[in-house]
Amino acid sequence: MIRTYKRQRIADYCGFCKEGITPDYKDVVHLRRYLTERYLVLPRRYSGVCAKHQRKLTQAVKNARQMALIPYTDVHAL
């Protein structure tokens, strides 16, 4: 049995550039939009974030995890 999955793009533009903000580890509401249900960071091709903001987003998620604002995995969810 072969399973096929549809890849779904969220956006064709960078949401951070459009809103004029930068990813911040304290802004958990915006960060969760770019995480999967298992709390993995979405790649650029799915999230639509530009390369500059993807690097900042990754660092912001790592900092938020270190500060216990975002769980590392779904097993550790708050």
Gaussian input, Z-matrix of N, CA and C with variables (Angstrom, degrees):
# hf/3-21g

backbone

0 1
 N
 C     1     B1
 C     2     B2     1     A1
 N     3     B3     2     A2     1     D1
 C     4     B4     3     A3     2     D2
 C     5     B5     4     A4     3     D3
 N     6     B6     5     A5     4     D4
 C     7     B7     6     A6     5     D5
 C     8     B8     7     A7     6     D6
 N     9     B9     8     A8     7     D7
 C    10    B10     9     A9     8     D8
 C    11    B11    10    A10     9     D9
 N    12    B12    11    A11    10    D10
 C    13    B13    12    A12    11    D11
 C    14    B14    13    A13    12    D12
 N    15    B15    14    A14    13    D13
 C    16    B16    15    A15    14    D14
 C    17    B17    16    A16    15    D15
 N    18    B18    17    A17    16    D16
 C    19    B19    18    A18    17    D17
 C    20    B20    19    A19    18    D18
 N    21    B21    20    A20    19    D19
 C    22    B22    21    A21    20    D20
 C    23    B23    22    A22    21    D21
 N    24    B24    23    A23    22    D22
 C    25    B25    24    A24    23    D23
 C    26    B26    25    A25    24    D24
 N    27    B27    26    A26    25    D25
 C    28    B28    27    A27    26    D26
 C    29    B29    28    A28    27    D27
 N    30    B30    29    A29    28    D28
 C    31    B31    30    A30    29    D29
 C    32    B32    31    A31    30    D30
 N    33    B33    32    A32    31    D31
 C    34    B34    33    A33    32    D32
 C    35    B35    34    A34    33    D33
 N    36    B36    35    A35    34    D34
 C    37    B37    36    A36    35    D35
 C    38    B38    37    A37    36    D36
 N    39    B39    38    A38    37    D37
 C    40    B40    39    A39    38    D38
 C    41    B41    40    A40    39    D39
 N    42    B42    41    A41    40    D40
 C    43    B43    42    A42    41    D41
 C    44    B44    43    A43    42    D42
 N    45    B45    44    A44    43    D43
 C    46    B46    45    A45    44    D44
 C    47    B47    46    A46    45    D45
 N    48    B48    47    A47    46    D46
 C    49    B49    48    A48    47    D47
 C    50    B50    49    A49    48    D48
 N    51    B51    50    A50    49    D49
 C    52    B52    51    A51    50    D50
 C    53    B53    52    A52    51    D51
 N    54    B54    53    A53    52    D52
 C    55    B55    54    A54    53    D53
 C    56    B56    55    A55    54    D54
 N    57    B57    56    A56    55    D55
 C    58    B58    57    A57    56    D56
 C    59    B59    58    A58    57    D57
 N    60    B60    59    A59    58    D58
 C    61    B61    60    A60    59    D59
 C    62    B62    61    A61    60    D60
 N    63    B63    62    A62    61    D61
 C    64    B64    63    A63    62    D62
 C    65    B65    64    A64    63    D63
 N    66    B66    65    A65    64    D64
 C    67    B67    66    A66    65    D65
 C    68    B68    67    A67    66    D66
 N    69    B69    68    A68    67    D67
 C    70    B70    69    A69    68    D68
 C    71    B71    70    A70    69    D69
 N    72    B72    71    A71    70    D70
 C    73    B73    72    A72    71    D71
 C    74    B74    73    A73    72    D72
 N    75    B75    74    A74    73    D73
 C    76    B76    75    A75    74    D74
 C    77    B77    76    A76    75    D75
 N    78    B78    77    A77    76    D76
 C    79    B79    78    A78    77    D77
 C    80    B80    79    A79    78    D78
 N    81    B81    80    A80    79    D79
 C    82    B82    81    A81    80    D80
 C    83    B83    82    A82    81    D81
 N    84    B84    83    A83    82    D82
 C    85    B85    84    A84    83    D83
 C    86    B86    85    A85    84    D84
 N    87    B87    86    A86    85    D85
 C    88    B88    87    A87    86    D86
 C    89    B89    88    A88    87    D87
 N    90    B90    89    A89    88    D88
 C    91    B91    90    A90    89    D89
 C    92    B92    91    A91    90    D90
 N    93    B93    92    A92    91    D91
 C    94    B94    93    A93    92    D92
 C    95    B95    94    A94    93    D93
 N    96    B96    95    A95    94    D94
 C    97    B97    96    A96    95    D95
 C    98    B98    97    A97    96    D96
 N    99    B99    98    A98    97    D97
 C   100   B100    99    A99    98    D98
 C   101   B101   100   A100    99    D99
 N   102   B102   101   A101   100   D100
 C   103   B103   102   A102   101   D101
 C   104   B104   103   A103   102   D102
 N   105   B105   104   A104   103   D103
 C   106   B106   105   A105   104   D104
 C   107   B107   106   A106   105   D105
 N   108   B108   107   A107   106   D106
 C   109   B109   108   A108   107   D107
 C   110   B110   109   A109   108   D108
 N   111   B111   110   A110   109   D109
 C   112   B112   111   A111   110   D110
 C   113   B113   112   A112   111   D111
 N   114   B114   113   A113   112   D112
 C   115   B115   114   A114   113   D113
 C   116   B116   115   A115   114   D114
 N   117   B117   116   A116   115   D115
 C   118   B118   117   A117   116   D116
 C   119   B119   118   A118   117   D117
 N   120   B120   119   A119   118   D118
 C   121   B121   120   A120   119   D119
 C   122   B122   121   A121   120   D120
 N   123   B123   122   A122   121   D121
 C   124   B124   123   A123   122   D122
 C   125   B125   124   A124   123   D123
 N   126   B126   125   A125   124   D124
 C   127   B127   126   A126   125   D125
 C   128   B128   127   A127   126   D126
 N   129   B129   128   A128   127   D127
 C   130   B130   129   A129   128   D128
 C   131   B131   130   A130   129   D129
 N   132   B132   131   A131   130   D130
 C   133   B133   132   A132   131   D131
 C   134   B134   133   A133   132   D132
 N   135   B135   134   A134   133   D133
 C   136   B136   135   A135   134   D134
 C   137   B137   136   A136   135   D135
 N   138   B138   137   A137   136   D136
 C   139   B139   138   A138   137   D137
 C   140   B140   139   A139   138   D138
 N   141   B141   140   A140   139   D139
 C   142   B142   141   A141   140   D140
 C   143   B143   142   A142   141   D141
 N   144   B144   143   A143   142   D142
 C   145   B145   144   A144   143   D143
 C   146   B146   145   A145   144   D144
 N   147   B147   146   A146   145   D145
 C   148   B148   147   A147   146   D146
 C   149   B149   148   A148   147   D147
 N   150   B150   149   A149   148   D148
 C   151   B151   150   A150   149   D149
 C   152   B152   151   A151   150   D150
 N   153   B153   152   A152   151   D151
 C   154   B154   153   A153   152   D152
 C   155   B155   154   A154   153   D153
 N   156   B156   155   A155   154   D154
 C   157   B157   156   A156   155   D155
 C   158   B158   157   A157   156   D156
 N   159   B159   158   A158   157   D157
 C   160   B160   159   A159   158   D158
 C   161   B161   160   A160   159   D159
 N   162   B162   161   A161   160   D160
 C   163   B163   162   A162   161   D161
 C   164   B164   163   A163   162   D162
 N   165   B165   164   A164   163   D163
 C   166   B166   165   A165   164   D164
 C   167   B167   166   A166   165   D165
 N   168   B168   167   A167   166   D166
 C   169   B169   168   A168   167   D167
 C   170   B170   169   A169   168   D168
 N   171   B171   170   A170   169   D169
 C   172   B172   171   A171   170   D170
 C   173   B173   172   A172   171   D171
 N   174   B174   173   A173   172   D172
 C   175   B175   174   A174   173   D173
 C   176   B176   175   A175   174   D174
 N   177   B177   176   A176   175   D175
 C   178   B178   177   A177   176   D176
 C   179   B179   178   A178   177   D177
 N   180   B180   179   A179   178   D178
 C   181   B181   180   A180   179   D179
 C   182   B182   181   A181   180   D180
 N   183   B183   182   A182   181   D181
 C   184   B184   183   A183   182   D182
 C   185   B185   184   A184   183   D183
 N   186   B186   185   A185   184   D184
 C   187   B187   186   A186   185   D185
 C   188   B188   187   A187   186   D186
 N   189   B189   188   A188   187   D187
 C   190   B190   189   A189   188   D188
 C   191   B191   190   A190   189   D189
 N   192   B192   191   A191   190   D190
 C   193   B193   192   A192   191   D191
 C   194   B194   193   A193   192   D192
 N   195   B195   194   A194   193   D193
 C   196   B196   195   A195   194   D194
 C   197   B197   196   A196   195   D195
 N   198   B198   197   A197   196   D196
 C   199   B199   198   A198   197   D197
 C   200   B200   199   A199   198   D198
 N   201   B201   200   A200   199   D199
 C   202   B202   201   A201   200   D200
 C   203   B203   202   A202   201   D201
 N   204   B204   203   A203   202   D202
 C   205   B205   204   A204   203   D203
 C   206   B206   205   A205   204   D204
 N   207   B207   206   A206   205   D205
 C   208   B208   207   A207   206   D206
 C   209   B209   208   A208   207   D207
 N   210   B210   209   A209   208   D208
 C   211   B211   210   A210   209   D209
 C   212   B212   211   A211   210   D210
 N   213   B213   212   A212   211   D211
 C   214   B214   213   A213   212   D212
 C   215   B215   214   A214   213   D213
 N   216   B216   215   A215   214   D214
 C   217   B217   216   A216   215   D215
 C   218   B218   217   A217   216   D216
 N   219   B219   218   A218   217   D217
 C   220   B220   219   A219   218   D218
 C   221   B221   220   A220   219   D219
 N   222   B222   221   A221   220   D220
 C   223   B223   222   A222   221   D221
 C   224   B224   223   A223   222   D222
 N   225   B225   224   A224   223   D223
 C   226   B226   225   A225   224   D224
 C   227   B227   226   A226   225   D225
 N   228   B228   227   A227   226   D226
 C   229   B229   228   A228   227   D227
 C   230   B230   229   A229   228   D228
 N   231   B231   230   A230   229   D229
 C   232   B232   231   A231   230   D230
 C   233   B233   232   A232   231   D231

   B1=1.4448
   B2=1.5231
   B3=1.2979
   B4=1.4619
   B5=1.5219
   B6=1.2977
   B7=1.4630
   B8=1.5132
   B9=1.2922
   B10=1.4586
   B11=1.5166
   B12=1.3005
   B13=1.4490
   B14=1.5138
   B15=1.3113
   B16=1.4543
   B17=1.5110
   B18=1.2984
   B19=1.4587
   B20=1.5185
   B21=1.2909
   B22=1.4513
   B23=1.5143
   B24=1.3092
   B25=1.4631
   B26=1.5065
   B27=1.3250
   B28=1.4506
   B29=1.5209
   B30=1.3201
   B31=1.4554
   B32=1.5226
   B33=1.3259
   B34=1.4562
   B35=1.5202
   B36=1.2988
   B37=1.4569
   B38=1.5149
   B39=1.2868
   B40=1.4597
   B41=1.5291
   B42=1.3137
   B43=1.4508
   B44=1.5162
   B45=1.3320
   B46=1.4644
   B47=1.5245
   B48=1.3419
   B49=1.4653
   B50=1.5255
   B51=1.3219
   B52=1.4641
   B53=1.5231
   B54=1.3371
   B55=1.4603
   B56=1.5247
   B57=1.3165
   B58=1.4595
   B59=1.5172
   B60=1.3366
   B61=1.4590
   B62=1.5202
   B63=1.3155
   B64=1.4592
   B65=1.5185
   B66=1.3274
   B67=1.4624
   B68=1.5253
   B69=1.3181
   B70=1.4553
   B71=1.5220
   B72=1.3156
   B73=1.4582
   B74=1.5244
   B75=1.3109
   B76=1.4678
   B77=1.5245
   B78=1.3271
   B79=1.4596
   B80=1.5286
   B81=1.3187
   B82=1.4591
   B83=1.5247
   B84=1.3142
   B85=1.4691
   B86=1.5215
   B87=1.3266
   B88=1.4621
   B89=1.5290
   B90=1.3185
   B91=1.4640
   B92=1.5236
   B93=1.3148
   B94=1.4680
   B95=1.5190
   B96=1.3185
   B97=1.4592
   B98=1.5208
   B99=1.3084
   B100=1.4665
   B101=1.5234
   B102=1.3398
   B103=1.4588
   B104=1.5205
   B105=1.3258
   B106=1.4547
   B107=1.5205
   B108=1.3376
   B109=1.4607
   B110=1.5257
   B111=1.3387
   B112=1.4646
   B113=1.5200
   B114=1.3353
   B115=1.4645
   B116=1.5188
   B117=1.3248
   B118=1.4558
   B119=1.5208
   B120=1.3209
   B121=1.4590
   B122=1.5274
   B123=1.3376
   B124=1.4626
   B125=1.5233
   B126=1.3268
   B127=1.4603
   B128=1.5251
   B129=1.3137
   B130=1.4664
   B131=1.5157
   B132=1.3094
   B133=1.4665
   B134=1.5317
   B135=1.3272
   B136=1.4634
   B137=1.5239
   B138=1.3111
   B139=1.4652
   B140=1.5174
   B141=1.3368
   B142=1.4531
   B143=1.5101
   B144=1.3239
   B145=1.4622
   B146=1.5251
   B147=1.3370
   B148=1.4648
   B149=1.5379
   B150=1.3137
   B151=1.4597
   B152=1.5273
   B153=1.3099
   B154=1.4673
   B155=1.5287
   B156=1.3249
   B157=1.4552
   B158=1.5279
   B159=1.3348
   B160=1.4653
   B161=1.5243
   B162=1.3272
   B163=1.4623
   B164=1.5289
   B165=1.3283
   B166=1.4611
   B167=1.5270
   B168=1.3324
   B169=1.4572
   B170=1.5181
   B171=1.3186
   B172=1.4612
   B173=1.5211
   B174=1.3304
   B175=1.4663
   B176=1.5227
   B177=1.3284
   B178=1.4639
   B179=1.5252
   B180=1.3329
   B181=1.4688
   B182=1.5233
   B183=1.3280
   B184=1.4673
   B185=1.5186
   B186=1.3336
   B187=1.4663
   B188=1.5234
   B189=1.3348
   B190=1.4610
   B191=1.5200
   B192=1.3141
   B193=1.4677
   B194=1.5167
   B195=1.3149
   B196=1.4585
   B197=1.5330
   B198=1.3287
   B199=1.4641
   B200=1.5261
   B201=1.3304
   B202=1.4721
   B203=1.5261
   B204=1.3265
   B205=1.4579
   B206=1.5215
   B207=1.3363
   B208=1.4616
   B209=1.5292
   B210=1.3275
   B211=1.4764
   B212=1.5350
   B213=1.3146
   B214=1.4562
   B215=1.5204
   B216=1.3332
   B217=1.4582
   B218=1.5237
   B219=1.3180
   B220=1.4625
   B221=1.5247
   B222=1.3187
   B223=1.4622
   B224=1.5300
   B225=1.3434
   B226=1.4667
   B227=1.5242
   B228=1.3376
   B229=1.4611
   B230=1.5256
   B231=1.3154
   B232=1.4663
   B233=1.4982
   A1=108.96
   A2=115.91
   A3=121.20
   A4=108.64
   A5=114.45
   A6=119.33
   A7=109.13
   A8=115.14
   A9=119.95
   A10=108.08
   A11=115.17
   A12=121.01
   A13=109.13
   A14=115.05
   A15=119.49
   A16=108.93
   A17=115.33
   A18=119.85
   A19=107.69
   A20=115.05
   A21=119.13
   A22=110.08
   A23=116.10
   A24=121.46
   A25=108.76
   A26=115.83
   A27=120.14
   A28=110.06
   A29=117.17
   A30=120.18
   A31=110.29
   A32=116.20
   A33=121.95
   A34=111.50
   A35=117.30
   A36=122.40
   A37=109.08
   A38=115.57
   A39=120.47
   A40=108.51
   A41=116.79
   A42=121.17
   A43=112.90
   A44=116.49
   A45=120.25
   A46=110.92
   A47=116.94
   A48=119.79
   A49=110.59
   A50=116.25
   A51=120.68
   A52=110.75
   A53=117.40
   A54=121.29
   A55=112.57
   A56=116.34
   A57=120.24
   A58=113.62
   A59=116.95
   A60=120.87
   A61=109.26
   A62=116.10
   A63=121.39
   A64=108.39
   A65=118.16
   A66=120.32
   A67=110.97
   A68=116.24
   A69=122.03
   A70=108.38
   A71=117.24
   A72=120.74
   A73=112.22
   A74=118.36
   A75=121.47
   A76=112.49
   A77=117.17
   A78=121.87
   A79=109.19
   A80=115.90
   A81=122.02
   A82=111.63
   A83=117.85
   A84=121.11
   A85=110.78
   A86=117.43
   A87=120.35
   A88=111.53
   A89=117.53
   A90=120.03
   A91=111.47
   A92=118.56
   A93=120.87
   A94=112.58
   A95=116.91
   A96=119.88
   A97=111.23
   A98=117.48
   A99=122.68
   A100=112.38
   A101=117.34
   A102=122.62
   A103=109.31
   A104=116.72
   A105=120.97
   A106=109.13
   A107=116.07
   A108=119.65
   A109=111.75
   A110=116.24
   A111=120.50
   A112=111.67
   A113=117.06
   A114=124.97
   A115=112.94
   A116=117.10
   A117=121.81
   A118=108.14
   A119=117.05
   A120=120.89
   A121=108.78
   A122=115.83
   A123=120.59
   A124=110.16
   A125=118.14
   A126=120.10
   A127=110.93
   A128=115.17
   A129=121.44
   A130=112.82
   A131=117.62
   A132=119.81
   A133=112.09
   A134=118.50
   A135=121.61
   A136=111.95
   A137=117.14
   A138=119.70
   A139=112.52
   A140=118.66
   A141=121.69
   A142=113.76
   A143=118.01
   A144=122.21
   A145=109.09
   A146=117.14
   A147=120.24
   A148=109.76
   A149=116.74
   A150=122.00
   A151=111.95
   A152=116.52
   A153=121.28
   A154=111.04
   A155=116.25
   A156=119.25
   A157=112.42
   A158=118.18
   A159=120.11
   A160=110.26
   A161=117.28
   A162=120.58
   A163=110.55
   A164=116.69
   A165=120.38
   A166=111.20
   A167=116.71
   A168=121.48
   A169=110.86
   A170=116.74
   A171=121.14
   A172=110.88
   A173=117.24
   A174=120.74
   A175=111.12
   A176=117.36
   A177=120.64
   A178=110.88
   A179=117.45
   A180=120.91
   A181=110.09
   A182=116.85
   A183=120.24
   A184=111.49
   A185=116.63
   A186=119.91
   A187=111.29
   A188=117.30
   A189=120.87
   A190=111.10
   A191=117.43
   A192=120.19
   A193=111.07
   A194=116.66
   A195=121.08
   A196=110.98
   A197=116.61
   A198=121.79
   A199=111.92
   A200=118.33
   A201=125.29
   A202=112.36
   A203=117.48
   A204=120.86
   A205=111.48
   A206=115.95
   A207=123.39
   A208=106.69
   A209=117.72
   A210=119.05
   A211=111.46
   A212=115.95
   A213=121.15
   A214=111.37
   A215=117.24
   A216=121.98
   A217=109.38
   A218=116.33
   A219=119.91
   A220=111.39
   A221=118.35
   A222=121.46
   A223=110.33
   A224=115.93
   A225=120.76
   A226=112.73
   A227=117.48
   A228=120.03
   A229=111.14
   A230=113.87
   A231=119.63
   A232=112.76
   D1=123.26
   D2=-179.28
   D3=-100.08
   D4=127.32
   D5=177.84
   D6=-102.32
   D7=134.92
   D8=175.24
   D9=-119.29
   D10=139.99
   D11=179.89
   D12=-119.41
   D13=139.09
   D14=175.46
   D15=-84.61
   D16=129.69
   D17=175.01
   D18=-86.60
   D19=132.03
   D20=-175.24
   D21=-118.32
   D22=125.69
   D23=176.32
   D24=-89.08
   D25=139.16
   D26=177.46
   D27=-81.74
   D28=-45.61
   D29=-176.35
   D30=-152.69
   D31=157.58
   D32=175.89
   D33=-100.07
   D34=5.16
   D35=-178.43
   D36=-135.19
   D37=164.08
   D38=179.05
   D39=-83.52
   D40=119.65
   D41=179.98
   D42=-66.28
   D43=-30.32
   D44=179.50
   D45=-72.33
   D46=-39.28
   D47=177.17
   D48=-66.49
   D49=-39.44
   D50=-177.97
   D51=-65.67
   D52=-42.51
   D53=-178.71
   D54=-83.37
   D55=-15.10
   D56=179.53
   D57=74.58
   D58=30.33
   D59=178.49
   D60=-120.84
   D61=167.67
   D62=174.53
   D63=-116.75
   D64=151.12
   D65=178.61
   D66=-61.37
   D67=132.82
   D68=-179.24
   D69=-131.13
   D70=137.96
   D71=-176.33
   D72=-66.82
   D73=-21.72
   D74=-179.55
   D75=-81.86
   D76=-17.32
   D77=-178.71
   D78=-92.76
   D79=77.44
   D80=-173.80
   D81=-68.09
   D82=-29.94
   D83=-179.14
   D84=-61.51
   D85=-45.47
   D86=178.71
   D87=-71.92
   D88=-35.27
   D89=-178.31
   D90=-66.66
   D91=-37.58
   D92=-177.82
   D93=-65.38
   D94=-22.54
   D95=177.50
   D96=-65.19
   D97=-27.98
   D98=-176.82
   D99=-101.93
   D100=19.32
   D101=176.45
   D102=-117.07
   D103=150.51
   D104=175.95
   D105=-81.37
   D106=179.29
   D107=178.44
   D108=-68.34
   D109=-17.93
   D110=175.77
   D111=-97.36
   D112=11.56
   D113=176.38
   D114=66.89
   D115=33.82
   D116=171.98
   D117=-96.93
   D118=148.28
   D119=179.59
   D120=-75.51
   D121=130.74
   D122=178.02
   D123=-69.24
   D124=140.98
   D125=175.36
   D126=-71.90
   D127=164.80
   D128=-176.94
   D129=-59.72
   D130=-37.46
   D131=-175.36
   D132=-67.31
   D133=-21.51
   D134=177.12
   D135=-96.86
   D136=-36.88
   D137=-174.83
   D138=-84.80
   D139=-26.01
   D140=179.30
   D141=81.31
   D142=13.43
   D143=-179.60
   D144=-83.13
   D145=143.86
   D146=178.31
   D147=-71.20
   D148=165.58
   D149=-174.68
   D150=-62.11
   D151=-40.33
   D152=-179.35
   D153=-61.87
   D154=-46.60
   D155=-178.76
   D156=-77.62
   D157=-24.14
   D158=176.47
   D159=-65.83
   D160=-39.67
   D161=177.84
   D162=-65.29
   D163=-42.46
   D164=178.61
   D165=-69.11
   D166=-35.27
   D167=178.21
   D168=-63.93
   D169=-43.46
   D170=179.65
   D171=-61.97
   D172=-44.10
   D173=177.98
   D174=-65.38
   D175=-38.22
   D176=179.60
   D177=-65.81
   D178=-40.01
   D179=178.02
   D180=-65.48
   D181=-41.94
   D182=178.47
   D183=-62.70
   D184=-41.25
   D185=178.02
   D186=-66.86
   D187=-40.00
   D188=179.15
   D189=-65.99
   D190=-36.11
   D191=175.76
   D192=-65.90
   D193=-41.83
   D194=179.82
   D195=-63.56
   D196=-35.13
   D197=179.71
   D198=-85.39
   D199=2.37
   D200=179.08
   D201=65.81
   D202=30.67
   D203=174.12
   D204=-88.06
   D205=-26.98
   D206=177.90
   D207=-130.11
   D208=135.43
   D209=177.97
   D210=-72.55
   D211=156.20
   D212=177.90
   D213=-71.56
   D214=-42.68
   D215=-179.83
   D216=-137.54
   D217=172.31
   D218=178.77
   D219=-69.56
   D220=-21.76
   D221=177.16
   D222=-69.09
   D223=-31.09
   D224=-178.56
   D225=-95.75
   D226=16.07
   D227=-176.47
   D228=-61.05
   D229=145.52
   D230=-178.44
   D231=-76.98

